[in-house]
Amino acid sequence: MALRVLQKRSALLAERCAELREARVVVGAAIVRDGRLLAQQRAFPESHAGQWELPGGRVEAGEKPEDALVRECEEELGVAVVVGEQVGPDVPLKKDVVLRIYAAALGGGEPEALEHNAVRWLTADELSGVDWLPADRVLVPALQSLLN
């Protein structure tokens, strides 16, 4: 009986892993400057207005995640970024969508809140006190490690 339960759980886990491998990707930028992380405050939708997130967005069909991140930072912040390594694990957002965060550095310019209420530079100690979107909150430990 216990063996059957384990086999069923293993099969379900394998199915979920396959779904996540094929999932669409939303990217985020962990932009660090002078030991601080850039966050932006959502303006919409109303259910998330006022909460904080990392800059980024959807990867379009045929687009590499790193290229999508460069495009999204230009659109949202008006700045170029240089994309580095992935930070933390992929975070499932929906059955078929995952959030993937990359370390990034500014390639020039000063970030502006073009599509959001505000931008803010945070120290490692400030990260846990911010009202993050749930998916970004999951990554706070990895972001703190990035800053330390």
DSSP file with accessible surface (Angstrom, degrees, kcal/mol):
  #  RESIDUE AA STRUCTURE BP1 BP2  ACC     N-H-->O    O-->H-N    N-H-->O    O-->H-N    TCO  KAPPA ALPHA  PHI   PSI    X-CA   Y-CA   Z-CA
    1    1 A M     >        0   0  171      0, 0.0     4,-1.9     0, 0.0     5,-0.2   0.000 360.0 360.0 360.0 -48.0    0.0    0.0    0.0
    2    2 A A  H  >  +     0   0   73      1,-0.2     4,-2.4     2,-0.2     5,-0.2   0.873 360.0  54.9 -63.0 -36.7    2.8    2.5    1.0
    3    3 A L  H  > S+     0   0  115      1,-0.2     4,-2.5     2,-0.2    -1,-0.2   0.917 106.5  50.5 -63.6 -41.3    4.6    1.6   -2.2
    4    4 A R  H  > S+     0   0  176      2,-0.2     4,-2.4     1,-0.2    -1,-0.2   0.900 109.7  50.7 -63.2 -40.5    1.6    2.4   -4.3
    5    5 A V  H  X S+     0   0   61     -4,-1.9     4,-2.5     2,-0.2    -1,-0.2   0.931 111.8  47.3 -62.5 -46.0    1.2    5.8   -2.6
    6    6 A L  H  X S+     0   0  108     -4,-2.4     4,-2.5     1,-0.2    -2,-0.2   0.895 111.3  51.0 -63.8 -40.1    4.9    6.6   -3.3
    7    7 A Q  H  X S+     0   0  114     -4,-2.5     4,-2.3     2,-0.2    -1,-0.2   0.917 111.1  48.3 -63.8 -41.7    4.6    5.5   -6.9
    8    8 A K  H  X S+     0   0  144     -4,-2.4     4,-2.4     2,-0.2    -2,-0.2   0.933 113.1  47.3 -64.8 -45.0    1.5    7.7   -7.4
    9    9 A R  H  X S+     0   0  167     -4,-2.5     4,-2.4     1,-0.2    -2,-0.2   0.901 111.6  51.4 -62.4 -40.4    3.3   10.7   -5.8
   10   10 A S  H  X S+     0   0   78     -4,-2.5     4,-2.5     2,-0.2    -1,-0.2   0.915 109.8  49.2 -63.7 -41.8    6.4   10.1   -7.8
   11   11 A A  H  X S+     0   0   60     -4,-2.3     4,-2.3     2,-0.2    -2,-0.2   0.916 111.8  48.8 -64.9 -41.9    4.3   10.0  -11.0
   12   12 A L  H  X S+     0   0   96     -4,-2.4     4,-2.4     2,-0.2    -2,-0.2   0.905 111.7  49.5 -64.3 -40.6    2.5   13.3  -10.1
   13   13 A L  H  X S+     0   0  113     -4,-2.4     4,-2.6     2,-0.2    -2,-0.2   0.923 110.1  50.0 -64.9 -42.6    5.9   14.9   -9.3
   14   14 A A  H  X S+     0   0   58     -4,-2.5     4,-2.1     2,-0.2    -2,-0.2   0.907 110.6  50.9 -62.7 -39.7    7.3   13.8  -12.6
   15   15 A E  H  X S+     0   0  113     -4,-2.3     4,-2.1     2,-0.2    -2,-0.2   0.930 110.8  48.1 -63.8 -43.2    4.3   15.2  -14.4
   16   16 A R  H  X S+     0   0   73     -4,-2.4     4,-2.4     1,-0.2    -2,-0.2   0.905 109.3  53.2 -66.1 -38.8    4.6   18.6  -12.6
   17   17 A C  H  X S+     0   0   55     -4,-2.6     4,-2.1     1,-0.2    -1,-0.2   0.916 108.5  50.3 -61.5 -41.1    8.4   18.7  -13.5
   18   18 A A  H  X S+     0   0   39     -4,-2.1     4,-1.3     1,-0.2    -1,-0.2   0.912 109.6  51.1 -64.1 -41.6    7.5   18.2  -17.1
   19   19 A E  H  < S+     0   0   52     -4,-2.1     4,-0.3     1,-0.2     3,-0.3   0.925 110.6  48.5 -60.1 -44.6    4.9   21.0  -17.0
   20   20 A L  H >< S+     0   0   52     -4,-2.4     3,-0.8     1,-0.2    -1,-0.2   0.849 105.5  57.4 -68.6 -32.9    7.5   23.4  -15.5
   21   21 A R  H 3< S+     0   0  177     -4,-2.1    -1,-0.2     1,-0.2    -2,-0.2   0.843 113.7  40.5 -63.8 -31.5   10.1   22.5  -18.0
   22   22 A E  T 3< S+     0   0  161     -4,-1.3    -1,-0.2    -3,-0.3    -2,-0.2   0.395  92.9 124.8 -95.5   2.7    7.7   23.6  -20.8
   23   23 A A    <   -     0   0   15     -3,-0.8    74,-0.2    -4,-0.3     2,-0.1  -0.211  67.1-108.9 -68.0 150.5    6.3   26.6  -18.8
   24   24 A R  E     -a   97   0A 128     72,-2.8    74,-2.5     1,-0.0     2,-0.4  -0.458  39.2-127.5 -69.7 153.5    6.3   30.2  -20.2
   25   25 A V  E     -a   98   0A  24     34,-0.2    34,-2.3    72,-0.2     2,-0.4  -0.896  20.5-168.2-115.6 135.0    8.9   32.4  -18.5
   26   26 A V  E     -aB  99  58A  29     72,-2.8    74,-2.9    -2,-0.4     2,-0.3  -0.975  23.6-150.8-110.6 130.6    8.5   35.8  -16.9
   27   27 A V  E     -aB 100  57A   1     30,-2.9    30,-1.3    -2,-0.4     2,-0.3  -0.761  12.3-168.4-106.8 152.7   11.8   37.4  -16.1
   28   28 A G  E     -aB 101  56A   2     72,-2.0    74,-2.6    -2,-0.3     2,-0.5  -0.978  16.4-132.1-136.2 151.0   12.9   39.8  -13.4
   29   29 A A  E     -a  102   0A   0     26,-3.0     2,-1.2    -2,-0.3    74,-0.2  -0.909   3.6-159.7-108.7 122.4   16.0   41.9  -12.9
   30   30 A A  E     -a  103   0A   0     72,-3.2    74,-2.2    -2,-0.5     2,-0.6  -0.761  24.9-169.6 -92.7  82.8   17.9   42.0   -9.6
   31   31 A I  E     -a  104   0A   0     -2,-1.2     7,-2.3     7,-0.4     2,-0.4  -0.698   2.1-168.3 -82.8 120.7   19.7   45.3  -10.4
   32   32 A V  E     +D   37   0B  44     72,-1.9    74,-0.4    -2,-0.6     2,-0.3  -0.921  14.5 166.7-115.9 134.3   22.4   46.0   -7.9
   33   33 A R  E >  S-D   36   0B  78      3,-2.3     3,-1.6    -2,-0.4    -2,-0.0  -0.965  72.1 -11.9-145.1 128.2   24.3   49.2   -7.4
   34   34 A D  T 3  S-     0   0  149     -2,-0.3     3,-0.1     1,-0.3    -1,-0.0   0.865 129.1 -51.9  51.5  41.7   26.5   50.2   -4.5
   35   35 A G  T 3  S+     0   0   42      1,-0.2    89,-0.4    88,-0.1     2,-0.3   0.652 116.5 110.6  74.4  15.6   25.2   47.3   -2.4
   36   36 A R  E <   -D   33   0B 107     -3,-1.6    -3,-2.3    87,-0.1     2,-0.4  -0.931  59.4-136.1-125.2 150.7   21.5   48.1   -3.0
   37   37 A L  E     -DE  32 122B   1     85,-3.0    85,-2.9    -2,-0.3     2,-0.4  -0.857  19.1-127.6-106.5 136.1   18.8   46.4   -5.0
   38   38 A L  E     + E   0 121B   0     -7,-2.3    -7,-0.4    -2,-0.4     2,-0.3  -0.683  30.9 176.2 -84.9 129.2   16.3   48.3   -7.2
   39   39 A A  E     - E   0 120B   0     81,-2.8    81,-2.4    -2,-0.4     2,-0.4  -0.912  15.1-149.1-126.0 156.3   12.6   47.6   -6.7
   40   40 A Q  E     -FE  53 119B   0     13,-2.9    13,-2.3    -2,-0.3     2,-0.5  -0.974  14.1-127.4-128.8 146.6    9.6   49.2   -8.3
   41   41 A Q  E     -FE  52 118B  47     77,-2.7    76,-2.3    -2,-0.4    77,-0.7  -0.798  28.3-119.7 -97.1 126.3    6.1   49.8   -6.9
   42   42 A R        -     0   0   49      9,-3.3     8,-2.9    -2,-0.5    74,-0.1  -0.305  21.8-172.9 -64.2 141.4    3.2   48.5   -8.9
   43   43 A A        +     0   0   36     72,-0.4     6,-0.2     1,-0.3    -1,-0.1   0.656  59.2  69.1-101.2 -26.0    0.6   51.0  -10.1
   44   44 A F        +     0   0  121      4,-0.1    -1,-0.3     3,-0.0     2,-0.2  -0.946  64.9  40.5-154.6 165.7   -1.9   48.3  -11.4
   45   45 A P  S >> S-     0   0   60      0, 0.0     3,-2.3     0, 0.0     4,-1.1   0.696  74.2-125.4 -66.3 169.1   -3.8   46.1  -11.3
   46   46 A E  G >4 S+     0   0  188      1,-0.3     3,-0.6     2,-0.2    -2,-0.0   0.840 108.1  62.2 -53.9 -35.8   -5.7   47.5   -8.3
   47   47 A S  G 34 S+     0   0   94      1,-0.2    -1,-0.3     3,-0.0    -3,-0.0   0.736 117.8  28.5 -64.5 -21.9   -5.3   44.2   -6.4
   48   48 A H  G X4 S+     0   0   65     -3,-2.3     3,-2.2     3,-0.1    -6,-0.3   0.364  85.5 131.7-119.4   1.5   -1.4   44.7   -6.4
   49   49 A A  T << S+     0   0   48     -4,-1.1    -6,-0.2    -3,-0.6     3,-0.1  -0.328  75.9  22.9 -58.2 133.2   -1.2   48.5   -6.6
   50   50 A G  T 3  S+     0   0   24     -8,-2.9    -1,-0.3     1,-0.4    81,-0.2   0.179  96.7 115.8  94.4 -17.0    1.3   49.7   -4.0
   51   51 A Q    <   -     0   0   32     -3,-2.2    -9,-3.3   -10,-0.1    -1,-0.4  -0.455  62.3-121.0 -82.7 162.1    3.2   46.4   -3.8
   52   52 A W  E     +Fg  41 132B  25     79,-2.6    81,-2.6   -11,-0.2     2,-0.3  -0.730  33.8 162.1-107.9 151.2    6.8   46.1   -4.8
   53   53 A E  E     -F   40   0B  23    -13,-2.3   -13,-2.9    -2,-0.3     3,-0.1  -0.947  40.5 -94.3-152.7 170.1    8.5   43.9   -7.4
   54   54 A L        -     0   0    6     -2,-0.3   -15,-0.1   -15,-0.2   -24,-0.1  -0.650  52.8 -96.4 -86.6 149.5   11.6   43.5   -9.4
   55   55 A P  S    S+     0   0    0      0, 0.0   -26,-3.0     0, 0.0     2,-0.3  -0.327  77.0  83.6 -62.7 148.5   11.6   45.1  -12.9
   56   56 A G  E     -B   28   0A  10    -28,-0.3     2,-0.3    16,-0.2   -28,-0.2  -0.964  42.4-165.3 153.2-165.5   10.8   42.7  -15.8
   57   57 A G  E     -B   27   0A  14    -30,-1.3   -30,-2.9    -2,-0.3     2,-0.1  -0.982  41.2 -21.9 172.7-165.7    8.1   41.0  -17.7
   58   58 A R  E     -B   26   0A 150     -2,-0.3     2,-0.5   -32,-0.2   -32,-0.2  -0.344  49.5-127.4 -71.9 144.9    7.1   38.3  -20.1
   59   59 A V        -     0   0   32    -34,-2.3   -34,-0.2    -2,-0.1     2,-0.1  -0.788  31.0-135.4 -87.1 123.9    9.4   36.6  -22.5
   60   60 A E    >   -     0   0  107     -2,-0.5     3,-2.3     4,-0.2     8,-0.1  -0.417  35.5 -75.9 -78.5 160.1    8.0   36.8  -26.0
   61   61 A A  T 3  S+     0   0  107      1,-0.3    -1,-0.1    -2,-0.1     3,-0.1  -0.276 120.5  11.3 -56.2 131.0    7.9   33.8  -28.4
   62   62 A G  T 3  S+     0   0   95      1,-0.2     2,-0.4    -3,-0.1    -1,-0.3   0.450 102.2 121.2  80.1   0.8   11.3   33.3  -29.9
   63   63 A E    <   -     0   0   46     -3,-2.3    -1,-0.2     4,-0.0    -4,-0.0  -0.778  63.4-125.0-100.0 138.9   13.0   35.6  -27.5
   64   64 A K     >  -     0   0  134     -2,-0.4     4,-2.4     1,-0.1     3,-0.2  -0.576  24.4-120.1 -74.7 146.3   15.8   34.6  -25.1
   65   65 A P  H  > S+     0   0   27      0, 0.0     4,-2.2     0, 0.0     5,-0.2   0.895 114.0  52.5 -54.1 -40.5   15.0   35.4  -21.4
   66   66 A E  H  > S+     0   0   75      1,-0.2     4,-1.9     2,-0.2     5,-0.1   0.895 109.6  48.2 -65.5 -38.4   18.1   37.6  -21.2
   67   67 A D  H  > S+     0   0   87     -3,-0.2     4,-2.3     2,-0.2    -1,-0.2   0.882 109.5  53.3 -68.2 -38.2   17.0   39.6  -24.2
   68   68 A A  H  X S+     0   0    0     -4,-2.4     4,-3.0     2,-0.2    -2,-0.2   0.899 107.2  52.4 -62.1 -38.7   13.5   40.0  -22.8
   69   69 A L  H  X S+     0   0    0     -4,-2.2     4,-2.4    -5,-0.2     5,-0.2   0.920 108.5  49.2 -66.6 -41.1   15.0   41.4  -19.6
   70   70 A V  H  X S+     0   0   58     -4,-1.9     4,-1.8     2,-0.2    -1,-0.2   0.948 114.3  46.6 -60.9 -46.1   17.0   44.0  -21.5
   71   71 A R  H  X S+     0   0   58     -4,-2.3     4,-2.4     1,-0.2    -2,-0.2   0.939 112.4  49.4 -62.2 -46.8   13.9   45.0  -23.4
   72   72 A E  H  X S+     0   0   18     -4,-3.0     4,-3.0     1,-0.2     5,-0.3   0.893 109.0  51.6 -63.7 -39.3   11.7   45.1  -20.3
   73   73 A C  H  X>S+     0   0    0     -4,-2.4     4,-2.3     2,-0.2     6,-1.1   0.884 110.3  49.8 -67.6 -34.6   14.1   47.3  -18.3
   74   74 A E  H  X5S+     0   0  102     -4,-1.8     4,-1.1     4,-0.2    -2,-0.2   0.934 115.8  43.0 -65.9 -44.5   14.3   49.7  -21.2
   75   75 A E  H  <5S+     0   0   87     -4,-2.4    -2,-0.2     1,-0.2    -1,-0.2   0.908 124.6  33.1 -67.5 -44.3   10.5   49.9  -21.4
   76   76 A E  H  <5S+     0   0   13     -4,-3.0    38,-1.8    -5,-0.2    39,-0.8   0.794 136.6  17.5 -85.2 -32.1    9.9   50.1  -17.6
   77   77 A L  H  <5S-     0   0    0     -4,-2.3    35,-1.9    -5,-0.3    -3,-0.2   0.520  90.7-123.8-119.4 -14.7   12.9   52.0  -16.4
   78   78 A G  S  <<S+     0   0   31     -4,-1.1     2,-0.3    -5,-0.7    -4,-0.2   0.772  74.2 110.5  72.0  26.6   14.4   53.7  -19.4
   79   79 A V        -     0   0    2     -6,-1.1     2,-0.3    -9,-0.1    -1,-0.2  -0.942  66.3-123.1-132.9 155.0   17.8   52.1  -18.8
   80   80 A A  E     -C  108   0A  45     28,-0.9    27,-3.3    -2,-0.3    28,-0.5  -0.682  30.3-163.3 -88.3 147.2   20.0   49.5  -20.4
   81   81 A V  E     -C  106   0A  10     -2,-0.3     2,-0.6    25,-0.3    25,-0.2  -0.952  19.5-136.9-130.6 154.7   21.1   46.6  -18.2
   82   82 A V  E     -C  105   0A  95     23,-2.9    23,-2.0    -2,-0.3     2,-0.3  -0.965  30.4-138.3-107.7 119.0   23.8   44.0  -18.5
   83   83 A V  E     +C  104   0A  35     -2,-0.6    21,-0.2    21,-0.2     3,-0.1  -0.634  25.9 175.9 -87.6 134.6   22.3   40.6  -17.5
   84   84 A G  E     -     0   0A  36     19,-3.6    -1,-0.1    -2,-0.3     3,-0.1   0.001  40.5 -32.5-109.3-143.8   24.2   38.2  -15.3
   85   85 A E  E     -     0   0A 161      1,-0.1    18,-3.0    17,-0.1    -1,-0.3  -0.325  69.0 -88.8 -79.5 159.9   23.5   34.8  -13.7
   86   86 A Q  E     -C  102   0A  79     16,-0.2     2,-0.5    -3,-0.1    16,-0.3  -0.374  37.4-144.6 -65.8 143.4   20.2   33.5  -12.5
   87   87 A V  E     -C  101   0A  14     14,-3.2    14,-0.5     2,-0.1    56,-0.1  -0.961  58.5 -24.3-113.8 121.9   19.4   34.4   -8.8
   88   88 A G  E    S-     0   0A  33     -2,-0.5    13,-0.1    54,-0.1     2,-0.1   0.003  96.2 -48.7  69.5-178.3   17.5   31.8   -6.8
   89   89 A P  E     -     0   0A  86      0, 0.0    12,-0.2     0, 0.0     2,-0.2  -0.363  64.4 -87.3 -84.5 164.8   15.2   29.1   -8.3
   90   90 A D  E     -     0   0A  55     10,-0.1    10,-0.2    -2,-0.1    -2,-0.0  -0.504  43.9-142.9 -62.8 141.2   12.4   29.5  -10.8
   91   91 A V  E     -C   99   0A  12      8,-2.6     8,-3.0    -2,-0.2     2,-0.2  -0.953  11.2-127.6-113.8 118.2    9.2   30.4   -8.9
   92   92 A P  E     +C   98   0A  67      0, 0.0     6,-0.3     0, 0.0     3,-0.1  -0.454  29.7 174.0 -64.1 128.4    5.9   28.9  -10.3
   93   93 A L  E     -     0   0A  71      4,-3.0     2,-0.3     1,-0.4     5,-0.2   0.756  69.2  -8.9-100.0 -41.6    3.4   31.6  -10.8
   94   94 A K  E >  S-C   97   0A 128      3,-1.7     3,-1.1     1,-0.0    -1,-0.4  -0.841  90.0 -79.8-142.3-179.3    0.7   29.5  -12.5
   95   95 A K  T 3  S+     0   0  140     -2,-0.3   -72,-0.1     1,-0.3     3,-0.0   0.867 131.3  24.3 -56.1 -36.4    0.4   26.0  -13.8
   96   96 A D  T 3  S+     0   0   78    -73,-0.1   -72,-2.8   -74,-0.0     2,-0.4   0.102 112.7  74.5-121.2  23.2    2.2   27.0  -17.0
   97   97 A V  E <   -aC  24  94A   9     -3,-1.1    -4,-3.0   -74,-0.2    -3,-1.7  -0.999  51.4-174.0-139.9 134.5    4.2   30.1  -16.0
   98   98 A V  E     -aC  25  92A   3    -74,-2.5   -72,-2.8    -2,-0.4     2,-0.5  -0.943  20.8-132.6-125.9 150.8    7.4   30.6  -14.0
   99   99 A L  E     -aC  26  91A  11     -8,-3.0    -8,-2.6    -2,-0.3     2,-0.4  -0.885  22.4-171.6 -98.6 130.1    9.3   33.6  -12.7
  100  100 A R  E     -a   27   0A  50    -74,-2.9   -72,-2.0    -2,-0.5     2,-0.4  -0.989   6.4-156.9-126.8 123.2   13.1   33.6  -13.3
  101  101 A I  E     -aC  28  87A   1    -14,-0.5   -14,-3.2    -2,-0.4     2,-0.4  -0.830   7.1-168.4-104.0 136.5   15.3   36.3  -11.7
  102  102 A Y  E     -aC  29  86A  15    -74,-2.6   -72,-3.2    -2,-0.4   -16,-0.2  -0.953  26.7-115.4-120.4 142.8   18.7   37.3  -13.1
  103  103 A A  E     -a   30   0A  22    -18,-3.0   -19,-3.6    -2,-0.4     2,-0.3  -0.462  44.2-179.3 -65.5 145.8   21.3   39.5  -11.5
  104  104 A A  E     -aC  31  83A  10    -74,-2.2   -72,-1.9   -21,-0.2     2,-0.3  -0.992  21.8-152.5-150.2 155.1   21.8   42.7  -13.5
  105  105 A A  E     - C   0  82A  48    -23,-2.0   -23,-2.9    -2,-0.3     2,-0.2  -0.943  35.6 -98.8-125.4 149.1   23.9   45.8  -13.6
  106  106 A L  E     - C   0  81A  38    -74,-0.4   -25,-0.3    -2,-0.3     3,-0.1  -0.460  23.4-162.2 -65.9 137.1   23.0   49.2  -15.0
  107  107 A G  E     -     0   0A  48    -27,-3.3   -26,-0.2     1,-0.4     2,-0.2   0.319  68.1 -43.8 -99.7   4.3   24.5   49.8  -18.5
  108  108 A G  E    S+ C   0  80A  42    -28,-0.5   -28,-0.9     1,-0.3    -1,-0.4  -0.518  97.5  50.5 141.9 149.2   23.9   53.5  -18.3
  109  109 A G  S    S-     0   0   58     -2,-0.2    -1,-0.3   -30,-0.1   -30,-0.1  -0.101  78.1 -78.7  89.1 172.7   21.4   56.1  -17.2
  110  110 A E        -     0   0  104    -32,-0.2    -1,-0.0   -33,-0.1     0, 0.0  -0.962  48.0-112.6-114.8 125.3   19.3   56.5  -14.0
  111  111 A P        -     0   0    8      0, 0.0     2,-0.3     0, 0.0   -33,-0.2  -0.288  34.6-169.3 -60.3 138.1   16.2   54.3  -13.6
  112  112 A E        -     0   0  118    -35,-1.9     2,-1.7     6,-0.1     3,-0.2  -0.952  32.1-113.7-125.1 150.2   12.8   56.1  -13.7
  113  113 A A        +     0   0   36     -2,-0.3   -36,-0.2     1,-0.2     6,-0.1  -0.587  50.4 156.9 -81.8  82.0    9.4   54.8  -12.8
  114  114 A L  S    S+     0   0   90    -38,-1.8    -1,-0.2    -2,-1.7   -37,-0.1   0.818  80.5  14.7 -79.1 -32.3    8.0   54.9  -16.4
  115  115 A E  S    S+     0   0   85    -39,-0.8   -72,-0.4    -3,-0.2     2,-0.3   0.280 123.2  62.5-123.1   6.3    5.2   52.3  -15.8
  116  116 A H  S    S-     0   0   20    -40,-0.3   -74,-0.2   -74,-0.1     3,-0.1  -0.790  84.6-110.2-129.0 171.3    5.1   52.1  -12.0
  117  117 A N  S    S-     0   0   95    -76,-2.3     2,-0.3    -2,-0.3   -75,-0.1   0.871  89.9 -20.8 -69.9 -38.9    4.4   54.4   -9.1
  118  118 A A  E     -E   41   0B  32    -77,-0.7   -77,-2.7    -6,-0.1     2,-0.3  -0.984  50.7-133.3-162.6 162.3    8.0   54.6   -7.8
  119  119 A V  E     -E   40   0B  44     -2,-0.3     2,-0.3   -79,-0.2   -79,-0.2  -0.931  25.1-175.5-121.7 154.9   11.5   53.0   -7.8
  120  120 A R  E     -E   39   0B  96    -81,-2.4   -81,-2.8    -2,-0.3     2,-0.5  -0.992  24.2-133.7-153.3 138.6   13.5   52.5   -4.7
  121  121 A W  E     -E   38   0B  48     -2,-0.3     2,-0.4   -83,-0.2   -83,-0.2  -0.863  31.2-164.1 -94.6 125.9   17.0   51.3   -3.8
  122  122 A L  E     -E   37   0B   0    -85,-2.9   -85,-3.0    -2,-0.5     2,-0.1  -0.894  13.3-138.3-116.7 140.7   17.0   48.8   -0.9
  123  123 A T    >>  -     0   0   37     -2,-0.4     4,-1.0   -87,-0.2     3,-0.9  -0.446  36.7-103.2 -82.4 167.4   19.7   47.5    1.4
  124  124 A A  G >4 S+     0   0    8    -89,-0.4     3,-0.6     1,-0.3     4,-0.5   0.888 123.3  54.6 -58.3 -38.5   19.8   43.8    2.3
  125  125 A D  G 34 S+     0   0  145      1,-0.2    -1,-0.3     2,-0.1     4,-0.2   0.766 106.5  51.4 -68.4 -25.1   18.4   44.7    5.7
  126  126 A E  G X4 S+     0   0   72     -3,-0.9     3,-1.0     1,-0.2     4,-0.4   0.678  87.8  83.9 -84.6 -17.8   15.4   46.5    4.2
  127  127 A L  G X< S+     0   0    0     -4,-1.0     3,-1.2    -3,-0.6    -1,-0.2   0.873  87.4  50.4 -58.0 -43.4   14.3   43.6    1.9
  128  128 A S  G 3  S+     0   0   73     -4,-0.5    -1,-0.3     1,-0.2    -2,-0.1   0.719 106.2  57.1 -73.3 -15.7   12.2   41.7    4.4
  129  129 A G  G <  S+     0   0   72     -3,-1.0     2,-0.3    -4,-0.2    -1,-0.2   0.462  85.7 100.1 -92.8   1.2   10.2   44.8    5.5
  130  130 A V  S <  S-     0   0    5     -3,-1.2     2,-1.8    -4,-0.4   -79,-0.1  -0.619  80.6-119.5 -90.3 144.7    9.0   45.6    2.0
  131  131 A D        -     0   0   90     -2,-0.3   -79,-2.6   -81,-0.2     2,-0.1  -0.577  48.0-178.3 -81.6  79.1    5.4   44.7    0.8
  132  132 A W  B     -g   52   0B   2     -2,-1.8   -79,-0.2   -81,-0.2   -91,-0.0  -0.416  35.9 -98.9 -75.8 154.6    6.6   42.5   -2.1
  133  133 A L     >  -     0   0   15    -81,-2.6     4,-2.5     1,-0.1     3,-0.4  -0.415  47.1-105.7 -61.0 148.8    4.3   40.7   -4.5
  134  134 A P  H  > S+     0   0   87      0, 0.0     4,-1.5     0, 0.0    -1,-0.1   0.880 118.6  50.3 -52.2 -43.5    4.1   37.1   -3.3
  135  135 A A  H  > S+     0   0   19      1,-0.2     4,-0.6     2,-0.2   -82,-0.1   0.898 113.1  45.7 -65.1 -38.5    6.3   35.6   -6.0
  136  136 A D  H >4 S+     0   0   11     -3,-0.4     3,-1.1     1,-0.2     4,-0.3   0.878 105.8  60.7 -71.2 -35.7    9.1   38.2   -5.4
  137  137 A R  H >< S+     0   0   99     -4,-2.5     3,-1.7     1,-0.3    -1,-0.2   0.877  95.9  61.9 -58.9 -36.7    8.8   37.7   -1.6
  138  138 A V  H 3< S+     0   0   92     -4,-1.5    -1,-0.3     1,-0.3     4,-0.3   0.840 103.6  50.6 -57.5 -30.6    9.7   34.0   -2.1
  139  139 A L  T <X S+     0   0    3     -3,-1.1     4,-2.5    -4,-0.6     3,-0.3   0.440  76.8 103.7 -92.0   1.2   13.1   35.2   -3.5
  140  140 A V  H <> S+     0   0    9     -3,-1.7     4,-2.9    -4,-0.3     5,-0.2   0.904  80.0  51.8 -53.4 -46.4   14.0   37.6   -0.6
  141  141 A P  H  > S+     0   0   80      0, 0.0     4,-2.1     0, 0.0    -1,-0.2   0.930 112.0  46.2 -58.0 -42.2   16.6   35.2    0.9
  142  142 A A  H  > S+     0   0   27     -3,-0.3     4,-1.9    -4,-0.3    -2,-0.2   0.887 113.1  50.1 -66.7 -37.2   18.3   34.8   -2.5
  143  143 A L  H  X S+     0   0    0     -4,-2.5     4,-1.9     2,-0.2    -1,-0.2   0.895 108.7  51.8 -68.3 -38.6   18.3   38.5   -3.0
  144  144 A Q  H  X S+     0   0   55     -4,-2.9     4,-1.7    -5,-0.2    -2,-0.2   0.923 109.4  50.3 -62.8 -40.8   19.7   39.1    0.5
  145  145 A S  H  < S+     0   0   89     -4,-2.1    -2,-0.2    -5,-0.2    -1,-0.2   0.891 107.1  54.8 -63.3 -38.5   22.5   36.7   -0.4
  146  146 A L  H  < S+     0   0   65     -4,-1.9    -1,-0.2     1,-0.2    -2,-0.2   0.893 112.0  43.5 -61.3 -39.3   23.1   38.5   -3.6
  147  147 A L  H  <        0   0   24     -4,-1.9    -1,-0.2    -5,-0.1    -2,-0.2   0.746 360.0 360.0 -79.0 -24.7   23.6   41.8   -1.7
  148  148 A N     <        0   0  150     -4,-1.7    -3,-0.1    -5,-0.2    -4,-0.0   0.144 360.0 360.0 -93.6 360.0   25.7   40.3    1.1
